[in-house]
Amino acid sequence: MTETASRPTLEAVAARAGVSRATASRVVNGGDGVREPLVERVRRAVEELGYVPNQAARSLVTRRHDAVAVVIAEPETRVFADPFFALQLRGISKELTAHDSQLVLLLTEGRDDHARVGRYLAGGHVDGALVFSLHLDDPLPELIHGAGVPTVFGGRPDWGDGVRRAVYVDSDNRGGAREAVRHLVGLGRTRVAHITGALDQTSAVDRLDGFRDVMGDADPRLVVEGDFTPAGGERAMRELLERCPDVDAVFAANDLTASGALRVLRERGRRVPDDVAVIGFDDMLPVAEQTDPPLTTVRQDIEEMGRLMARLLLRDLDRRAGKQGADGGPAGVVLPTTLVRRVSA
C-alpha cells in the first residue's frame, strides 16, 4: 500500500502567502478588492504548492461553472464532415481556453435531441451557450430562452416577430454575394447562375438576396436550391445544366457547394473558367485551394467569428457578475468579407 501526498489546501496557500483564507479565496476565485501585492503573493503560493481549486466549491463562491455549451443545430455526420464547423470551433476553443473555461459540445440529430439540449442547459451545468447553424423552424431558441441561459448566436437569427433581441456574430453575406456576382458580370458573363444554400437558414437567404441585388431581372431558372454540401452542389449543377445549358458562370453559396459543381462541370466537359466561371463562399483553404482549378471565393473569417462569439458571451457573463470594466457589448456584429481571386473565375 503506497502513501500519496495530500492535496494542498486553500488554508495552506493562505499560510504560505501570509494572508487570510478569505483573501486567498478571493484571489483564487477571481474576486475583486484585493491589493496587487497580495494578489501576487497568493498566485506565487498557488504555483509553489501546486494548488488546484475545487471546482464545486469555487462554483458556490463565484456562481460560475467555467464551462460554456456550444450547440450546433446539425447532425454529427454533417458537423464532422464540414471544415466550416472545425474552424468555428477552433476560434471558440482558443478564446475559452484563454479565459480558463471549458467547451461542452452539444449536437442535435433530431427533435428528441432538442429536448435533451434544453434540459441540459436548464440544469445549471454551464454558464452560457454559443449556438450556430440554426434553421428557421428550429425549437432551440425557445428552449434556450426558457432555460434562461446567456446566449450568443452564430449567424443572424430571424425570429420573425421583430421583438426578441439576440446577441449574434455574422458575416456580411449579402455584401459578399454582391461582390462575387459583380465580379462575374465584370468578366463579361451574361448567364450567371446561383446555387443557393439551405433556404431555411439566414446566411443562404442573405446570399441569394445579394445575387438578386445584382441580377434582379435574371432568368428564374438560373437559381437552383442546394444545401451547403458537395452532394447538393453536384445535384444542383446537373439540374442547372439541364435547365440552362448556356450558363457561363455560377456563384455557389459556399465552397463545398462549389466543389460539387466543379466536379459535374468537369464530367460534362465544361472548362473552368473558359466555358463556365465559378465562385464560392467561405475561403476554407482545405477546400478552396484543393479544387480543380483552385477556387475563387468570398472570404469570411470563420475562426474569428468563433472567437468573437465566445468573447461576447464571456463579456456578458462578467457584466452579469458585476465585474469592473465589463459591458454588454453590441447586440449584433457583422464582420466584413473580401473576394479572393484564384483560377476558377
C-alpha positions as CSV (number, residue, x, y, z in Angstrom):
1,M,0.0,0.0,0.0
2,T,1.5,3.3,-1.1
3,E,1.1,6.6,0.6
4,T,0.1,9.5,-1.5
5,A,0.8,13.1,-0.7
6,S,-2.3,15.1,0.5
7,R,-3.6,17.8,-1.8
8,P,-2.6,21.3,-0.8
9,T,-5.5,23.2,0.7
10,L,-6.6,26.8,0.5
11,E,-5.6,27.2,4.1
12,A,-2.0,26.2,3.1
13,V,-2.0,28.7,0.3
14,A,-3.1,31.4,2.7
15,A,-0.4,30.5,5.2
16,R,2.3,30.4,2.6
17,A,1.2,33.8,1.2
18,G,0.8,35.3,4.7
19,V,-2.8,36.4,4.1
20,S,-6.2,35.4,5.4
21,R,-8.2,32.5,4.0
22,A,-10.8,34.9,2.7
23,T,-8.2,36.9,0.8
24,A,-6.7,33.8,-0.7
25,S,-10.2,32.7,-1.7
26,R,-11.0,36.0,-3.4
27,V,-7.8,35.8,-5.5
28,V,-8.1,32.1,-6.4
29,N,-11.8,32.6,-7.4
30,G,-11.3,35.8,-9.4
31,G,-12.8,38.2,-7.0
32,D,-12.1,41.9,-6.8
33,G,-10.9,44.2,-4.0
34,V,-7.5,42.6,-3.2
35,R,-4.4,44.8,-3.5
36,E,-2.0,43.8,-6.3
37,P,1.0,42.9,-4.0
38,L,-1.3,40.4,-2.1
39,V,-2.6,39.0,-5.4
40,E,1.0,38.3,-6.5
41,R,1.8,36.6,-3.2
42,V,-1.2,34.4,-3.4
43,R,-0.5,33.5,-7.0
44,R,3.1,32.6,-6.2
45,A,1.9,30.4,-3.3
46,V,-0.6,28.6,-5.6
47,E,2.2,27.9,-8.0
48,E,4.7,26.8,-5.4
49,L,2.3,24.4,-3.7
50,G,0.6,23.2,-6.9
51,Y,-2.8,24.1,-5.5
52,V,-5.8,23.1,-7.7
53,P,-9.1,24.8,-6.8
54,N,-12.1,22.6,-6.0
55,Q,-14.5,23.4,-8.9
56,A,-17.6,22.6,-6.9
57,A,-16.5,24.8,-4.0
58,R,-15.4,27.5,-6.5
59,S,-18.8,27.5,-8.2
60,L,-20.5,28.1,-4.8
61,V,-18.4,31.2,-4.4
62,T,-18.4,32.6,-7.9
63,R,-21.7,31.2,-9.2
64,R,-19.8,30.3,-12.3
65,H,-19.1,26.8,-13.7
66,D,-16.3,28.0,-16.1
67,A,-18.0,25.9,-18.8
68,V,-19.8,27.0,-22.0
69,A,-22.1,24.9,-24.1
70,V,-21.5,25.0,-27.9
71,V,-24.7,24.0,-29.5
72,I,-24.6,23.1,-33.3
73,A,-28.0,22.5,-34.8
74,E,-26.8,19.8,-37.1
75,P,-26.3,16.0,-37.0
76,E,-22.8,14.8,-36.2
77,T,-22.3,13.4,-39.8
78,R,-22.6,17.0,-41.1
79,V,-20.5,18.6,-38.3
80,F,-17.5,16.3,-38.7
81,A,-17.5,16.4,-42.5
82,D,-17.7,20.2,-42.9
83,P,-14.5,22.1,-42.2
84,F,-16.6,25.3,-41.5
85,F,-17.6,23.9,-38.1
86,A,-14.0,22.9,-37.3
87,L,-12.8,26.4,-38.0
88,Q,-15.5,28.0,-35.9
89,L,-14.9,25.5,-33.0
90,R,-11.2,26.3,-33.1
91,G,-11.9,30.0,-32.7
92,I,-14.3,29.4,-29.8
93,S,-11.9,26.9,-28.1
94,K,-9.0,29.3,-28.3
95,E,-11.0,32.1,-26.7
96,L,-12.5,29.9,-23.9
97,T,-9.1,28.3,-23.2
98,A,-7.5,31.8,-22.8
99,H,-10.2,32.5,-20.1
100,D,-9.8,29.1,-18.4
101,S,-13.3,28.0,-19.4
102,Q,-14.3,24.6,-20.8
103,L,-16.1,23.9,-24.0
104,V,-19.0,21.4,-23.9
105,L,-20.1,20.3,-27.4
106,L,-23.8,19.5,-27.9
107,L,-25.2,18.3,-31.3
108,T,-28.8,17.9,-32.4
109,E,-29.7,14.9,-34.6
110,G,-33.4,15.2,-34.2
111,R,-36.3,16.6,-32.2
112,D,-35.5,14.3,-29.2
113,D,-32.0,15.9,-29.1
114,H,-33.5,19.4,-28.9
115,A,-35.4,18.5,-25.8
116,R,-32.2,16.9,-24.3
117,V,-30.2,20.0,-25.0
118,G,-32.9,22.2,-23.4
119,R,-32.9,20.1,-20.3
120,Y,-29.1,20.1,-20.1
121,L,-29.0,23.9,-20.4
122,A,-31.7,24.4,-17.8
123,G,-29.9,22.1,-15.4
124,G,-27.3,24.7,-14.5
125,H,-24.3,22.8,-15.9
126,V,-22.9,25.7,-17.9
127,D,-22.5,29.5,-17.6
128,G,-23.8,30.2,-21.1
129,A,-24.3,28.9,-24.6
130,L,-22.9,29.6,-28.1
131,V,-25.4,28.4,-30.8
132,F,-24.9,28.3,-34.5
133,S,-26.3,26.7,-37.8
134,L,-29.9,27.4,-36.7
135,H,-32.7,26.6,-39.1
136,L,-35.8,28.8,-39.3
137,D,-38.2,26.3,-37.7
138,D,-35.7,25.3,-35.0
139,P,-37.2,25.0,-31.5
140,L,-33.7,25.5,-29.9
141,P,-34.1,29.3,-29.4
142,E,-37.3,28.9,-27.4
143,L,-35.8,26.1,-25.3
144,I,-32.7,28.2,-24.6
145,H,-34.8,31.2,-23.7
146,G,-36.8,29.0,-21.3
147,A,-33.6,27.8,-19.7
148,G,-32.6,31.4,-19.0
149,V,-29.0,30.8,-20.2
150,P,-27.0,33.8,-21.6
151,T,-26.5,33.1,-25.3
152,V,-24.7,34.3,-28.3
153,F,-25.7,33.1,-31.8
154,G,-23.5,32.4,-34.8
155,G,-25.4,33.9,-37.7
156,R,-28.2,36.4,-37.7
157,P,-31.3,34.9,-36.2
158,D,-34.6,35.5,-37.9
159,W,-37.3,35.4,-35.2
160,G,-39.9,36.9,-37.5
161,D,-41.6,38.8,-34.6
162,G,-39.3,41.8,-34.5
163,V,-39.4,41.8,-30.7
164,R,-36.8,39.4,-29.3
165,R,-33.3,40.8,-29.0
166,A,-30.4,38.5,-29.8
167,V,-26.7,38.9,-29.5
168,Y,-25.0,37.4,-32.6
169,V,-21.9,37.4,-34.8
170,D,-22.3,37.1,-38.6
171,S,-20.5,37.9,-41.8
172,D,-21.7,40.3,-44.5
173,N,-23.3,37.6,-46.5
174,R,-25.3,39.9,-48.7
175,G,-22.5,42.2,-49.5
176,G,-20.1,39.4,-50.2
177,A,-22.5,37.8,-52.6
178,R,-22.9,41.1,-54.4
179,E,-19.2,41.4,-54.8
180,A,-18.9,37.9,-56.2
181,V,-21.7,38.4,-58.8
182,R,-20.4,41.8,-59.8
183,H,-17.0,40.1,-60.5
184,L,-18.6,37.6,-62.7
185,V,-20.5,40.2,-64.6
186,G,-17.3,42.2,-64.9
187,L,-15.7,39.2,-66.6
188,G,-18.3,39.6,-69.3
189,R,-20.5,36.7,-68.2
190,T,-24.2,37.1,-69.2
191,R,-25.8,33.8,-67.9
192,V,-24.9,34.0,-64.3
193,A,-26.5,31.3,-62.1
194,H,-26.7,30.8,-58.3
195,I,-26.7,27.6,-56.4
196,T,-28.2,28.5,-53.0
197,G,-27.6,27.1,-49.6
198,A,-30.4,25.7,-47.5
199,L,-33.0,28.4,-47.6
200,D,-34.2,27.8,-44.1
201,Q,-31.0,29.5,-42.9
202,T,-30.5,33.2,-42.9
203,S,-27.0,33.0,-44.4
204,A,-28.4,31.3,-47.5
205,V,-31.2,33.8,-47.8
206,D,-28.8,36.8,-47.5
207,R,-26.5,35.4,-50.2
208,L,-29.5,34.8,-52.5
209,D,-30.6,38.4,-51.9
210,G,-27.1,39.6,-52.7
211,F,-27.2,37.7,-56.0
212,R,-30.6,39.3,-56.8
213,D,-29.3,42.8,-55.9
214,V,-27.0,42.5,-59.0
215,M,-29.1,40.1,-61.2
216,G,-32.5,41.3,-60.4
217,D,-34.0,40.5,-63.8
218,A,-32.2,37.2,-64.3
219,D,-34.0,34.2,-65.7
220,P,-35.5,32.4,-62.6
221,R,-34.3,29.1,-63.9
222,L,-30.8,30.2,-63.1
223,V,-31.4,29.9,-59.4
224,V,-31.3,26.3,-58.0
225,E,-31.5,25.4,-54.4
226,G,-28.7,23.5,-52.7
227,D,-27.9,22.6,-49.1
228,F,-24.3,23.7,-48.5
229,T,-22.9,20.2,-49.2
230,P,-20.8,18.8,-52.1
231,A,-23.5,16.4,-53.0
232,G,-26.0,19.2,-53.0
233,G,-23.7,21.2,-55.3
234,E,-23.5,18.2,-57.7
235,R,-27.2,17.7,-57.8
236,A,-28.0,21.4,-58.3
237,M,-25.3,21.8,-61.1
238,R,-26.8,18.9,-63.0
239,E,-30.2,20.4,-62.7
240,L,-28.9,23.8,-63.8
241,L,-27.2,22.4,-66.9
242,E,-30.5,20.7,-67.8
243,R,-32.4,23.9,-67.4
244,C,-29.9,26.3,-68.9
245,P,-27.2,24.6,-71.0
246,D,-25.8,28.0,-71.9
247,V,-24.9,29.0,-68.4
248,D,-21.5,30.7,-68.3
249,A,-21.0,31.5,-64.6
250,V,-22.0,30.1,-61.3
251,F,-22.0,31.7,-57.8
252,A,-22.2,28.9,-55.3
253,A,-23.4,29.5,-51.7
254,N,-20.3,28.0,-50.2
255,D,-17.0,26.3,-51.1
256,L,-18.3,22.8,-50.6
257,T,-21.2,23.5,-53.0
258,A,-18.8,24.9,-55.5
259,S,-16.6,21.8,-55.2
260,G,-19.5,19.6,-56.2
261,A,-20.4,21.9,-59.1
262,L,-16.8,21.8,-60.4
263,R,-16.9,18.0,-60.4
264,V,-20.1,18.0,-62.5
265,L,-18.7,20.6,-64.9
266,R,-15.6,18.5,-65.4
267,E,-17.6,15.4,-66.0
268,R,-19.7,17.3,-68.7
269,G,-16.6,18.6,-70.4
270,R,-17.1,22.2,-69.5
271,R,-13.8,24.1,-69.0
272,V,-13.4,26.3,-65.9
273,P,-13.1,29.2,-66.2
274,D,-13.1,29.3,-70.0
275,D,-16.7,28.0,-70.5
276,V,-18.1,28.5,-67.0
277,A,-16.6,30.7,-64.3
278,V,-17.3,29.5,-60.7
279,I,-17.1,31.4,-57.4
280,G,-17.7,30.0,-53.9
281,F,-18.1,31.5,-50.4
282,D,-16.1,30.9,-47.2
283,D,-12.5,30.6,-48.4
284,M,-11.9,27.4,-46.4
285,L,-8.4,26.7,-47.5
286,P,-8.6,22.8,-47.3
287,V,-11.4,23.1,-49.9
288,A,-10.7,26.3,-51.9
289,E,-7.0,25.6,-52.6
290,Q,-7.6,21.9,-53.4
291,T,-10.3,22.1,-56.0
292,D,-9.5,21.7,-59.7
293,P,-9.0,24.5,-60.6
294,P,-8.3,26.4,-57.3
295,L,-11.5,28.3,-56.3
296,T,-12.1,32.0,-56.5
297,T,-14.3,32.6,-53.4
298,V,-15.6,35.2,-50.9
299,R,-13.6,35.0,-47.7
300,Q,-15.2,35.3,-44.3
301,D,-13.0,34.9,-41.2
302,I,-14.7,31.8,-39.7
303,E,-12.3,31.3,-36.9
304,E,-12.6,35.0,-35.8
305,M,-16.4,34.6,-35.8
306,G,-16.0,31.8,-33.3
307,R,-13.5,33.9,-31.2
308,L,-15.8,36.9,-31.2
309,M,-18.9,34.8,-30.2
310,A,-17.0,33.5,-27.1
311,R,-15.7,36.9,-26.3
312,L,-19.1,38.5,-26.4
313,L,-20.5,35.8,-24.1
314,L,-17.7,36.0,-21.6
315,R,-18.1,39.8,-21.5
316,D,-21.8,39.4,-20.9
317,L,-21.1,36.9,-18.0
318,D,-18.6,39.3,-16.5
319,R,-21.2,42.1,-16.7
320,R,-23.8,40.0,-15.0
321,A,-21.3,39.2,-12.3
322,G,-20.7,42.9,-11.8
323,K,-17.0,42.9,-12.8
324,Q,-15.4,46.3,-13.3
325,G,-14.9,47.4,-16.9
326,A,-17.4,44.8,-18.3
327,D,-20.1,45.9,-20.5
328,G,-22.8,44.1,-22.5
329,G,-21.3,44.9,-25.9
330,P,-23.2,45.3,-29.2
331,A,-26.3,43.2,-30.0
332,G,-25.1,42.2,-33.4
333,V,-21.6,42.2,-35.0
334,V,-21.3,41.8,-38.8
335,L,-17.8,41.0,-40.0
336,P,-16.6,42.2,-43.5
337,T,-15.9,39.8,-46.4
338,T,-13.4,40.0,-49.2
339,L,-13.2,38.4,-52.6
340,V,-10.2,36.1,-53.0
341,R,-9.3,35.6,-56.7
342,R,-7.8,32.3,-57.8
343,V,-8.2,30.4,-61.1
344,S,-11.9,29.4,-61.3
345,A,-13.1,33.0,-62.1
